[in-house]
Amino acid sequence: MFSVYALLVSPVWGLLGLLFLFALSFVGVHFVMILQKNLNPPRERKEDAPKPAPKKENKEPEAVYYIVERKKRRPKRDYSEPRQINFSPRDEP
């Protein structure tokens, strides 16, 4: 005789398989991250970092020049008179 237990076995095994794959991938990813962190330790900072250049004494402000272009005028267009479009099926104006 067919039982309800037989119908539930396949979904339960599928769910357990998905949980197992999730746990396996989670552990694998974190294992690789920890392994990379231990194999490649962070680099030490160099004490001889380049220092910013000393500021020059500003006696006078430097002149600033701007390049300005004039707007180009578009040529004026002459349009023809508007036409009337007739959408009726007849040829009546």
Summary of the structure (lengths in Angstrom):
residues: 93
radius of gyration: 40.2
end to end distance: 87.4
largest distance: 103.0
contacts: 77
relative contact order: 0.04
helix: 39%
strand: 0%
